[in-house]
Amino acid sequence: MMTEFLNTPMLLLTYFGWLLGGIALGVIYFVLVRHGAALIVNGGGVGKVILLLAIRLCIIGVGLFAASQHGTWPLLAEAAGVLIGRQIVLRRQSGPAS
């Protein structure tokens, strides 16, 4: 049955771990995006921008690949975590609403 994955507390804890890992990946990824954009705007070196791009793509690629090796639900949990991490970085960047 499709809902059997919810019956085991250990599985839910595992999925929660993948979600937390995704949040960490998302925060790291989008902080690196912000630093790369700042380098471009402030006239930073092209080499630094390309290095940041390569680092962030490797980080997100390895993380999502690892989750995909464990199945659909870990991959979905980690992808959702990346989106939550994005929101954390965006809210921290913009500050409180005026």
N, C-alpha and C positions, 0 to 999 in steps of 0.2 A: 504494500500500500504506500501511497505517496507521502502520507503524513507520519510514517514510522520514524523518520529522522528527528522528529520533535519529541519522541517518547524517551529518548536516552539523554539524561542530564549531561553525561560526559561529552556527547556529540555537540550539544548546545554550547558547552564550555569551549570546545574546540573551535566551533564556528565563531564564537565571540573572540577567541584569540586571533583568528584570521581577520576579523573586523578591526581589532586593535592594530594588527600589523599593517593593514591597509591604511588606517588613519596615519600611522607613522610614515608610511611610504608617501601618502598624499601631502603631508606637511613638508617632508623633505623635498619632494618633487616641486611643489609650488613655491617654496622658499628659493630654490635654485632658479626657477623661472623668473621670480622677482629680481634676484641678483643679476641674472643675465640681461634682463630688460634695463636695469639701472646701468649696467656696463655699456650697453648700446647707446643709451641716452646721454651718458656722460663721456662718451668717446673712448671707452675702454678698448683694449686691444682685441682684435678679431680672434686671435688665438685663445684668449681667455673665454670668450663667448662660445667658441666651438667646443672647448674643453668642458664647460658647464653643460652644454647641450649633450655631449657624449656621456657625461657622468649621469645626468638625470635620466636619459633614455636607458642606460644600462641598469640603473637602480630600479626603475619601474618595470622594465622588461624582465629582469631576473625575479623580481617579487611576484609579478603576475604569472610568470611561467611556473614558478614553484607552486603557487596556489592551483594552477590548472592541472598539475601532476597529481593533486590530491582529490580532484573531482569538481563537479559543477558547483556545489554549495560553497566550498571554500573559495573558489574563484569569484562567485557572486558576492560573498561576504567581504573579500578583500577589495573588489572593485567598488562596493558601496563605501568601504572605509576610505578609499582614495577620494571619493567625492566629499565625504565628511571632512577629510583633511584639507581639501580645497576651500571649503567654507570656513574652516578655522583660520587659514592663512588670509583669506579675503577679509574676514571680520576684524582680524588683528591689524591688517593694513589700513582699513578705512577708519577704524576707531568708532566711538559711539556716534549714534545718529544725532544730527543737530536739529 
